[in-house]
Amino acid sequence: MLHLIYIVAFTVLAFLAISNLIRNLMMLGTDVRRPVRSDRQGNRSINLENAHPELLDESGKVVREPYLVMRSVSVDDARERLDALYDSSPGSTDSSEDDGVES
C-alpha cells in the first residue's frame, strides 16, 4: 500500500514539474517575440517590473554601464601582486627561508 502512495505522489510531482517547464518555455517564447520599446534617444527600455535587482541602482533606475570590466595584466605583474598578497597574509613566513622546499 505504501508503494502505491509513493508512485501516485511522485507521478503528481512529475506532472507538476513537466507542466511548469512547458509553461516557462511558452512564456520565454512570448517574451522573446515581444518587440523591444525604445525611447526618443534610441535607448532600449527595460520592463522594470521584471528587471533583476542587480540591473537597478539605488534609486531604482536601470544601470547603463558594463557590468564586467577586465583589464589586461602581464603575468609578471600578476605574480608580483599575488606574492605581495601572500607575503602580507597573517600565516606567511619570511620569504628568505627556503620557500617551503624540504630536502
Backbone as numpy.savetxt, mean C-alpha at the origin, in Angstrom:
# Nx Ny Nz CAx CAy CAz Cx Cy Cz
-24.78 -36.24 11.96 -25.60 -35.05 11.96 -24.74 -33.79 11.96
-23.66 -33.82 12.72 -22.76 -32.67 12.79 -22.10 -32.41 11.45
-21.80 -33.49 10.72 -21.20 -33.35 9.40 -22.13 -32.61 8.44
-23.39 -32.92 8.52 -24.38 -32.28 7.65 -24.48 -30.78 7.95
-24.42 -30.39 9.23 -24.46 -28.97 9.61 -23.24 -28.25 9.05
-22.05 -28.86 9.15 -20.83 -28.26 8.60 -20.94 -28.08 7.09
-21.44 -29.08 6.40 -21.56 -29.00 4.94 -22.52 -27.87 4.56
-23.63 -27.77 5.24 -24.60 -26.72 4.94 -24.01 -25.34 5.25
-23.34 -25.22 6.39 -22.76 -23.93 6.79 -21.70 -23.47 5.79
-20.81 -24.36 5.40 -19.75 -23.98 4.47 -20.30 -23.76 3.06
-21.37 -24.43 2.70 -22.01 -24.17 1.42 -22.61 -22.77 1.40
-23.25 -22.38 2.47 -23.81 -21.03 2.56 -22.69 -19.99 2.52
-21.61 -20.22 3.27 -20.49 -19.28 3.26 -19.86 -19.18 1.88
-19.71 -20.29 1.20 -19.14 -20.27 -0.15 -20.05 -19.52 -1.11
-21.36 -19.71 -0.99 -22.31 -19.00 -1.84 -22.23 -17.49 -1.59
-22.14 -17.07 -0.33 -22.02 -15.65 -0.01 -20.71 -15.07 -0.55
-19.63 -15.82 -0.43 -18.34 -15.32 -0.92 -18.34 -15.16 -2.43
-18.87 -16.14 -3.13 -18.91 -16.06 -4.60 -19.84 -14.94 -5.05
-20.98 -14.78 -4.40 -21.89 -13.70 -4.80 -21.27 -12.33 -4.51
-20.53 -12.21 -3.41 -19.83 -10.96 -3.11 -18.75 -10.68 -4.15
-18.03 -11.70 -4.56 -17.01 -11.54 -5.59 -17.62 -11.07 -6.90
-18.71 -11.68 -7.31 -19.37 -11.29 -8.56 -19.89 -9.86 -8.47
-20.48 -9.50 -7.33 -21.01 -8.16 -7.15 -19.87 -7.12 -7.20
-18.74 -7.41 -6.57 -17.60 -6.48 -6.61 -17.03 -6.35 -8.01
-16.97 -7.44 -8.76 -16.47 -7.36 -10.14 -17.41 -6.53 -11.01
-18.71 -6.67 -10.79 -19.65 -5.87 -11.57 -19.54 -4.39 -11.22
-19.37 -4.07 -9.95 -19.22 -2.67 -9.56 -17.91 -2.09 -10.09
-16.86 -2.89 -10.10 -15.58 -2.43 -10.65 -15.73 -2.15 -12.14
-16.46 -2.99 -12.84 -16.68 -2.78 -14.26 -17.46 -1.50 -14.54
-18.45 -1.19 -13.72 -19.21 0.05 -13.93 -18.38 1.26 -13.56
-17.50 1.15 -12.57 -16.64 2.28 -12.21 -15.63 2.58 -13.31
-15.14 1.55 -13.97 -14.15 1.75 -15.03 -14.81 2.42 -16.24
-16.04 2.04 -16.55 -16.73 2.60 -17.71 -17.24 4.01 -17.49
-17.34 4.44 -16.24 -17.85 5.77 -15.94 -16.85 6.82 -16.40
-17.29 7.83 -17.14 -16.35 8.86 -17.61 -15.81 9.69 -16.45
-14.57 10.11 -16.59 -13.94 10.93 -15.57 -14.27 12.38 -15.86
-14.81 13.06 -14.87 -15.13 14.47 -15.03 -13.88 15.30 -14.84
-13.81 16.43 -15.53 -12.70 17.34 -15.34 -13.24 18.75 -15.19
-12.52 19.57 -14.43 -12.98 20.93 -14.23 -12.47 21.83 -15.35
-12.63 23.13 -15.20 -12.27 24.06 -16.27 -10.78 24.09 -16.56
-9.96 23.82 -15.56 -8.51 23.82 -15.77 -8.02 22.50 -16.36
-8.90 21.53 -16.53 -8.51 20.24 -17.10 -8.09 19.23 -16.06
-8.21 19.59 -14.77 -7.85 18.64 -13.72 -8.95 17.60 -13.57
-8.54 16.37 -13.42 -9.52 15.30 -13.21 -10.07 15.41 -11.80
-11.36 15.22 -11.68 -11.96 15.27 -10.35 -12.11 13.86 -9.82
-11.94 13.74 -8.53 -12.07 12.45 -7.86 -13.32 12.51 -6.99
-14.10 11.46 -7.03 -15.28 11.39 -6.19 -14.81 11.29 -4.74
-15.04 12.35 -3.95 -14.54 12.40 -2.59 -15.24 11.42 -1.67
-16.41 10.95 -2.06 -17.10 9.97 -1.23 -16.36 8.63 -1.25
-15.72 8.30 -2.38 -15.04 7.02 -2.52 -13.53 7.15 -2.45
-13.02 8.35 -2.18 -11.57 8.56 -2.17 -10.95 7.91 -0.94
-9.79 7.32 -1.14 -9.06 6.73 -0.04 -8.53 7.84 0.85
-8.51 7.67 2.17 -8.06 8.74 3.06 -6.63 9.20 2.81
-5.77 8.34 2.29 -4.40 8.74 2.03 -4.29 9.67 0.82
-5.35 9.77 0.01 -5.35 10.69 -1.12 -5.78 12.10 -0.73
-6.19 12.30 0.52 -6.68 13.58 0.98 -5.71 14.20 1.98
-5.62 15.54 1.97 -4.78 16.22 2.96 -5.60 16.50 4.22
-5.04 17.32 5.13 -5.71 17.57 6.40 -7.05 18.29 6.24
-7.18 19.11 5.20 -8.41 19.86 4.99 -9.44 19.08 4.18
-9.11 17.89 3.71 -10.04 17.06 2.96 -9.97 17.25 1.47
-8.98 17.98 0.98 -8.82 18.18 -0.45 -7.88 17.12 -1.02
-8.06 16.84 -2.31 -7.25 15.81 -2.97 -5.82 16.30 -3.12
-4.87 15.46 -2.79 -3.45 15.79 -2.89 -3.04 15.67 -4.35
-2.40 16.69 -4.89 -1.96 16.72 -6.29 -0.44 16.70 -6.38
0.19 15.70 -5.81 1.63 15.59 -5.87 2.01 14.11 -5.95
3.21 13.82 -6.42 3.62 12.41 -6.48 3.74 11.84 -5.07
3.38 10.59 -4.94 3.38 9.96 -3.63 4.71 9.31 -3.30
5.47 8.95 -4.29 6.75 8.32 -4.06 7.78 9.02 -4.93
8.74 9.62 -4.28 9.80 10.30 -5.00 11.09 9.56 -4.68
11.72 9.05 -5.71 12.96 8.30 -5.53 14.11 9.13 -6.07
15.20 9.09 -5.32 16.37 9.83 -5.73 17.48 8.82 -5.97
18.22 9.03 -7.02 19.31 8.12 -7.35 20.48 8.36 -6.40
20.95 7.30 -5.78 22.06 7.39 -4.84 23.11 6.38 -5.28
24.35 6.82 -5.22 25.42 5.89 -5.61 25.58 4.81 -4.55
26.19 3.71 -4.94 26.38 2.59 -4.03 27.29 2.99 -2.87
28.33 3.75 -3.16 29.25 4.17 -2.10 28.56 5.08 -1.09
27.72 6.01 -1.59 27.01 6.90 -0.68 26.03 6.12 0.19
25.32 5.17 -0.40 24.40 4.34 0.37 25.15 3.51 1.41
26.30 2.97 1.04 27.09 2.17 1.97 27.59 3.04 3.13
28.01 4.28 2.84 28.47 5.17 3.90 27.34 5.51 4.86
26.15 5.75 4.32 25.01 6.06 5.18 24.63 4.87 6.06
24.63 3.68 5.47 24.32 2.49 6.26 25.36 2.23 7.33
26.64 2.43 7.00 27.70 2.28 7.99 27.54 3.29 9.12
27.19 4.54 8.78 26.98 5.56 9.81 25.81 5.19 10.71
24.73 4.67 10.13 23.60 4.23 10.95 23.99 3.07 11.86
24.74 2.14 11.32 25.16 0.98 12.11 26.09 1.40 13.23
27.02 2.30 12.93 27.98 2.74 13.95 27.32 3.57 15.03
26.23 4.27 14.71 25.56 5.09 15.71 24.52 4.32 16.51
24.28 3.07 16.16 23.29 2.29 16.89 23.83 1.93 18.27
22.94 1.74 19.27 23.39 1.52 20.65 24.18 0.24 20.85
23.91 -0.79 20.11 24.58 -2.06 20.34 25.82 -2.27 19.50
26.27 -1.23 18.78 27.41 -1.41 17.89 28.71 -1.37 18.68
29.72 -2.04 18.13 31.05 -2.02 18.73 31.94 -1.10 17.92
33.12 -0.85 18.40 34.06 0.01 17.69 34.47 -0.65 16.40
34.50 0.12 15.30 34.83 -0.46 14.00 36.31 -0.77 13.87
37.13 -0.33 14.84 38.57 -0.63 14.76 38.85 -2.07 15.17
37.86 -2.73 15.80 38.05 -4.13 16.09 38.01 -4.92 14.80
38.09 -6.22 14.86 38.25 -7.03 13.67 36.94 -7.20 12.88
36.00 -6.26 12.97 34.78 -6.22 12.18 33.96 -7.51 12.26
33.97 -8.16 13.40 33.13 -9.33 13.59 33.67 -10.59 12.97
34.88 -10.58 12.42 35.45 -11.77 11.80 36.20 -12.53 12.87
35.79 -13.77 13.06 36.49 -14.61 14.05 37.47 -15.52 13.34
38.61 -15.77 14.00 39.59 -16.65 13.39 39.61 -18.00 14.02
